Amino acid sequence: MRLALQIQFDGTLYAGWQKQAQDMSVQQKLEEVFKYLCQEDFTITGCGRTDSGVHARYFICHLDVSMEQAERINTETLNRLLPADISVDSIWITPDEFHARFDANHRKYIYRIAYHKNPFNRIDHFNFRAAENLELIEQEELMSLLLELKDFKSFAKSNSGLEHFVCHLSECAWKKTEQGIDLHIAANRFVRGMVRLVVGTFLNLAQEKISLSEIKEAIASGLPIPKAWSVPANGLTLEEVGYPEEIRKIWERI
């Protein structure tokens, strides 16, 4: 029986979702809890990878269990066993062929920037005072360029091991908040490190550390963006993961 879990996590103390050889990951922590609960090793597959320190308000993963094991699994029990920085919000029974990563067709991130230091938003905001004087919302040319772009090789971490860098963005917009300004960015998929490098490019462009022509030249050549800046991970949160309606409508909540 295949189960899909909707989870949230504060990524501050974790080396991302993906299991690591040395450091604790969200995947490893979940698998440890399931092993304790069912006395068996499990492999839990996530809807994607997140970098170390990145958060998720909505993350889907799947695993296979027996009928007997399924009787022990519920959100109340899992949340009692999990640490305070990970929660399981919903559980569904899905078809055996469902795949949390490969079936997902929509992902949305928000990168949050705070203009002033605030001890209450240090977990999920990048405190960057200089941003208060930057016209990020006015960077329409770069927003349009990204929305039309298909190959994001110039915005990928080096040695990412990907076969291709094609992504289709459906949203890329800055929105002002009470704390500062947020980048809302959505696509069918993202390459490794892409959102943090995109945010860094916006900030460098707004500070005139790089020109739009330099960005275009790098993209045309498939080279990294000059003066590439991967902004701090703590400002980034995965907000949405979507699946085709024909897949979601046959899930059965437990």
KOLNUSE-310695 format. One record per residue: residue number from 1; x, y, z of N, C-alpha, C in turn. Coordinates in steps of 0.1 Angstrom, whole numbers, m for minus. Atoms other than C-alpha are relative to their C-alpha. Layout:
<recs>
NUM;X;Y;Z;X;Y;Z;X;Y;Z;
...
</recs>
This chain:
<recs>
1;9;m12;0;0;0;0;9;12;0;
2;m8;m13;1;14;34;m10;m7;11;7;
3;5;m12;m7;9;64;13;7;12;m4;
4;m6;m13;3;14;100;5;m2;9;13;
5;1;m9;m12;22;124;34;2;14;m4;
6;m2;m14;1;18;161;35;7;5;13;
7;m7;m4;m12;44;175;58;5;15;m1;
8;m6;m13;m1;59;208;70;13;m1;8;
9;m12;1;m8;94;214;83;7;14;0;
10;m10;m11;m2;117;241;97;13;m6;m3;
11;m12;6;4;149;233;79;13;4;7;
12;m11;m6;m6;172;252;102;11;m10;4;
13;m9;10;m6;188;221;118;3;m11;m9;
14;m1;11;9;187;199;88;8;3;m13;
15;m8;m1;12;210;192;58;m9;m2;m12;
16;9;2;11;180;195;35;m9;m12;2;
17;8;11;m1;154;169;27;8;m13;m2;
18;m6;12;4;177;143;11;10;m5;11;
19;m9;6;m10;195;118;33;15;2;m3;
20;m15;m3;2;232;126;39;8;m10;8;
21;m9;10;m6;261;105;49;4;4;14;
22;m5;m5;m13;271;127;79;m11;7;8;
23;9;m9;m7;244;152;87;m14;m4;0;
24;14;4;0;208;148;97;m8;7;m10;
25;9;m5;9;182;153;71;m15;m2;4;
26;14;2;m3;144;156;72;m4;m15;m4;
27;3;14;4;141;123;52;5;m10;10;
28;m5;9;m10;163;105;77;m8;0;13;
29;8;m1;m13;143;118;107;m13;m7;m2;
30;12;7;3;111;106;91;1;m15;0;
31;m3;15;1;125;72;83;3;m6;13;
32;m2;5;m13;137;68;118;m13;m2;8;
33;12;1;m7;103;75;132;m9;m12;m5;
34;8;11;6;86;50;108;6;m13;4;
35;m7;12;m4;112;24;117;m4;m3;14;
36;3;2;m14;105;29;154;m15;m5;1;
37;14;3;m1;67;27;148;m3;m14;m6;
38;3;12;7;67;m3;124;10;m11;1;
39;m10;10;m1;99;m21;133;5;m5;m13;
40;m5;4;14;111;m21;97;6;12;m6;
41;m6;m11;7;133;0;75;m9;5;m11;
42;8;m5;11;116;23;51;8;10;m8;
43;m6;m11;8;127;45;22;m12;9;m4;
44;10;m9;3;106;76;19;5;10;m11;
45;m3;m8;12;106;95;m14;m7;13;0;
46;6;m14;m1;101;133;m14;m3;5;m14;
47;4;m7;12;87;156;m40;11;8;m7;
48;m11;m7;5;121;171;m45;11;1;11;
49;m10;m3;m10;153;181;m28;m1;14;5;
50;m2;m13;m5;158;211;m6;14;2;6;
51;m13;m2;m5;191;227;3;0;0;15;
52;m2;m1;m14;205;227;38;m6;13;5;
53;6;m12;m6;185;252;59;m12;6;m6;
54;12;m4;7;156;256;35;m12;m6;7;
55;12;4;m7;121;253;49;m11;m5;m10;
56;12;4;8;88;238;36;m13;1;8;
57;14;0;m6;52;247;45;m9;m10;m6;
58;8;11;7;39;221;20;10;m8;m7;
59;m10;9;6;60;191;11;m7;m14;m1;
60;6;13;2;47;157;m3;11;m10;m1;
61;m9;12;1;65;124;2;m9;m13;0;
62;7;12;0;55;88;m3;8;m12;5;
63;m6;12;m4;63;54;11;m10;m12;m1;
64;9;12;1;50;18;9;0;m7;13;
65;2;7;m13;36;0;39;m9;m12;m2;
66;9;11;0;17;m32;46;m13;4;6;
67;13;m4;m6;m20;m32;56;1;0;15;
68;m1;1;m14;m10;m42;91;7;13;5;
69;m7;m12;m4;15;m13;93;m8;13;m1;
70;8;m12;3;m10;12;79;m9;2;12;
71;9;m2;m12;m32;6;110;6;7;11;
72;m7;m7;m11;m5;20;132;3;15;m4;
73;m4;m13;5;0;51;111;m11;10;m1;
74;9;m12;1;m18;84;117;7;12;4;
75;m7;m12;m3;m10;120;121;3;3;14;
76;m2;m2;m14;m14;121;158;12;m8;6;
77;m11;8;m4;10;93;164;14;5;m5;
78;m12;m4;6;36;105;140;5;13;6;
79;m4;m13;m5;35;141;153;5;m1;15;
80;m5;2;m14;40;128;189;14;m5;0;
81;m14;6;0;72;109;178;10;10;m7;
82;m9;m9;7;86;136;155;4;12;8;
83;m5;m12;m7;106;166;167;m9;12;m3;
84;9;m12;2;89;200;170;1;7;m13;
85;m2;m7;13;104;212;137;m5;m7;m12;
86;6;7;11;86;186;116;m14;m4;4;
87;14;5;m2;49;179;113;m6;m7;m12;
88;8;7;11;27;155;93;m14;6;1;
89;13;m7;m1;m5;174;84;m11;m9;m6;
90;10;9;6;m23;148;62;7;m13;m5;
91;m4;13;6;m20;112;50;m11;m5;m9;
92;10;5;10;m36;97;19;5;m14;m5;
93;m3;12;8;m37;62;3;m1;4;m14;
94;0;m3;14;m27;65;m33;2;m13;m8;
95;m4;11;9;m23;42;m63;14;m4;2;
96;m13;5;m1;8;21;m62;10;6;m9;
97;m9;m6;10;22;39;m92;3;15;3;
98;m2;m14;m3;20;73;m76;15;3;4;
99;m13;m4;m4;54;91;m73;1;14;4;
100;1;m14;m6;58;122;m51;8;9;m9;
101;m9;m9;8;86;136;m73;m4;1;m14;
102;2;0;14;79;126;m108;m14;4;m5;
103;13;m4;4;42;132;m108;m3;14;3;
104;2;m14;m3;45;167;m94;2;9;m12;
105;m1;m9;12;38;194;m121;0;15;4;
106;0;m14;m4;39;226;m100;7;1;14;
107;m6;m3;m13;61;239;m72;2;15;1;
108;m1;m14;m2;61;273;m57;9;3;13;
109;m8;m5;m11;87;290;m34;m2;14;2;
110;m1;m15;m3;88;323;m16;13;2;7;
111;m12;m4;m7;120;340;m7;m3;13;7;
112;4;m11;m8;115;364;22;12;8;4;
113;m10;m10;m4;137;395;28;m6;10;10;
114;4;m10;m10;134;416;59;9;12;0;
115;m8;m12;0;146;452;59;8;2;13;
116;m6;m3;m13;154;453;96;1;m13;8;
117;m2;11;m8;167;428;121;m12;m2;10;
118;11;3;m9;139;411;140;2;m15;5;
119;m3;13;m6;145;382;164;m11;m10;m3;
120;11;9;2;110;368;156;m1;m5;m15;
121;0;5;14;116;364;118;13;m6;m5;
122;m14;4;4;152;352;119;0;m14;m7;
123;1;14;5;141;316;110;m2;0;m15;
124;4;1;13;125;323;77;1;13;m9;
125;m3;m12;7;137;357;66;15;2;m1;
126;m14;m5;1;170;370;52;0;15;4;
127;0;m14;m4;177;402;71;10;7;m9;
128;m9;m7;9;192;425;44;m5;15;m1;
129;4;m14;m2;189;462;53;1;8;m14;
130;m2;m7;12;202;474;19;m12;m2;m10;
131;12;2;9;171;459;2;m10;11;1;
132;10;m10;m2;150;487;16;1;11;m10;
133;m3;m11;10;166;511;m9;1;m5;m14;
134;0;6;14;164;488;m39;m13;0;m6;
135;12;0;7;138;490;m65;m2;m14;m7;
136;1;14;5;133;452;m68;m13;m2;m9;
137;12;1;7;97;455;m80;1;6;m14;
138;m2;m7;13;109;477;m109;9;m8;m9;
139;m9;8;8;132;450;m122;m8;m9;m10;
140;9;8;8;106;440;m148;7;m7;m12;
141;m7;7;11;130;432;m176;6;m13;4;
142;m5;13;m4;147;405;m156;m11;m10;3;
143;12;9;m2;113;391;m145;m5;m5;m13;
144;5;4;13;102;390;m181;9;m10;m6;
145;m11;9;6;135;374;m192;m1;m14;7;
146;1;13;m7;131;346;m165;m13;m7;m4;
147;12;6;4;95;340;m174;0;m6;m14;
148;m1;5;13;104;335;m210;11;m11;m2;
149;m12;9;1;136;315;m203;m4;m15;2;
150;2;14;m1;136;277;m207;11;m7;6;
151;m12;7;m6;172;266;m199;6;9;11;
152;m5;m7;m12;183;276;m164;14;m4;4;
153;m14;5;m3;218;262;m166;8;11;7;
154;m8;m11;m6;232;296;m157;m4;3;15;
155;5;m2;m14;212;296;m124;1;m13;8;
156;m2;12;m7;222;261;m113;13;m1;7;
157;m12;2;m7;247;251;m88;10;m8;m8;
158;m9;8;8;279;237;m103;0;m14;5;
159;m1;15;m3;283;199;m104;m13;m5;5;
160;13;4;m5;245;195;m99;m4;m14;m5;
161;2;14;5;246;162;m119;m13;m1;m8;
162;13;1;7;214;171;m138;2;m3;m15;
163;m1;3;14;207;158;m173;m5;11;m9;
164;4;m12;8;189;190;m184;m4;10;10;
165;3;m11;m9;181;224;m170;m13;8;m4;
166;12;m6;5;147;231;m186;m10;1;11;
167;11;m3;m10;121;247;m163;m9;10;m7;
168;10;m9;6;89;265;m172;m6;8;12;
169;5;m9;m11;82;294;m148;m14;5;m4;
170;14;m6;2;46;304;m143;m2;12;9;
171;1;m12;m9;52;331;m117;14;4;4;
172;m12;m5;m5;81;354;m109;m3;15;3;
173;4;m14;m4;72;386;m89;4;3;14;
174;m3;m5;m13;83;407;m60;m13;6;6;
175;11;m6;m7;57;416;m34;4;6;13;
176;m3;m7;m12;60;441;m6;m8;m6;12;
177;7;5;m12;52;430;29;3;10;12;
178;m2;m8;m12;51;445;64;15;0;4;
179;m14;2;m4;86;431;70;10;5;m10;
180;m9;m4;10;102;439;37;m5;m3;m14;
181;4;4;13;98;422;3;3;m15;m3;
182;m1;15;3;92;386;m10;1;m2;m15;
183;0;5;14;100;369;m43;m9;m12;0;
184;8;11;3;72;346;m54;4;m6;m13;
185;m4;6;12;84;321;m79;m5;m14;m1;
186;7;14;2;66;290;m93;4;m5;m14;
187;m4;6;12;75;265;m120;m4;m15;1;
188;2;14;0;70;229;m130;11;m8;7;
189;m11;6;m7;104;221;m116;11;11;2;
190;m11;m9;m2;135;238;m103;13;m8;0;
191;m13;6;m1;172;230;m108;7;3;13;
192;m6;m1;m13;195;227;m78;6;14;2;
193;m5;m13;m4;202;261;m61;m6;11;m8;
194;5;m10;9;181;280;m87;m6;12;7;
195;7;m11;m6;159;301;m65;9;10;7;
196;m10;m9;m7;187;314;m43;9;8;m9;
197;m8;m7;10;208;323;m73;m8;10;m8;
198;8;m10;7;179;340;m90;m2;12;9;
199;1;m11;m9;173;361;m59;13;8;1;
200;m13;m6;0;210;369;m57;2;9;m12;
201;m1;m7;12;209;380;m93;m8;13;0;
202;8;m12;m1;180;404;m87;7;10;9;
203;m6;m9;m10;198;419;m57;13;7;m6;
204;m12;m5;7;231;423;m77;m4;10;m11;
205;5;m9;11;212;439;m106;m5;13;6;
206;5;m12;m6;194;463;m84;11;9;7;
207;m11;m8;m6;227;473;m67;10;4;m10;
208;m9;m4;11;243;478;m101;13;m7;1;
209;m12;8;0;269;451;m94;1;m8;m13;
210;1;7;13;259;435;m127;m10;6;m9;
211;10;m6;9;241;446;m158;m9;m11;m6;
212;9;10;6;212;430;m176;6;m6;m13;
213;m7;6;11;234;426;m207;9;m11;4;
214;m9;11;m5;259;406;m187;m8;m13;3;
215;8;11;m3;231;384;m175;m4;m7;m13;
216;4;5;13;218;379;m210;11;m8;m7;
217;m12;6;6;253;371;m223;3;m14;7;
218;m2;13;m7;258;344;m196;m10;m10;m3;
219;10;10;3;225;328;m203;2;m5;m14;
220;m2;4;14;232;328;m241;11;m10;m1;
221;m11;8;0;265;311;m234;m1;m12;9;
222;2;11;m9;252;287;m208;10;0;11;
223;m10;m2;m10;277;301;m183;m6;5;13;
224;5;m5;m13;272;309;m146;m2;15;m1;
225;1;m14;0;259;344;m140;12;6;7;
226;m11;m6;m7;288;367;m132;m4;5;14;
227;2;m4;m14;292;376;m95;m11;m7;6;
228;11;8;m5;268;348;m87;m1;1;15;
229;2;m1;m15;253;352;m52;m11;m10;3;
230;10;9;m6;235;323;m36;m4;5;14;
231;4;m6;m13;216;341;m9;m3;m10;11;
232;2;9;m11;212;326;26;m12;m9;m1;
233;11;9;2;190;295;27;m12;3;9;
234;11;m1;m9;169;305;57;m11;9;m5;
235;11;m8;6;149;330;36;m9;m7;m9;
236;7;7;10;136;303;13;m9;m11;6;
237;10;9;m5;104;283;19;m7;m6;m12;
238;9;7;10;87;257;m4;m14;2;5;
239;14;m3;m4;50;268;m3;m10;m9;m6;
240;11;7;7;31;247;m28;7;m11;m8;
241;m3;11;9;34;213;m46;m13;m4;m6;
242;13;3;7;8;205;m72;1;m13;m8;
243;1;12;8;m3;173;m90;m12;1;m9;
244;11;m1;9;m26;168;m120;m13;m5;8;
245;13;3;m7;m63;166;m109;m3;m15;m1;
246;3;14;1;m66;131;m123;7;m9;10;
247;m8;7;m10;m40;120;m98;m6;3;14;
248;4;m3;m13;m52;139;m67;m15;m5;3;
249;14;3;m3;m89;131;m71;m3;m15;5;
250;2;14;m4;m84;94;m64;8;m4;13;
251;m6;3;m13;m64;98;m32;m11;m1;10;
252;9;2;m11;m81;86;m1;6;4;13;
253;m6;m5;m12;m75;105;31;m2;m10;12;
254;1;9;m12;m68;84;63;3;9;12;
</recs>
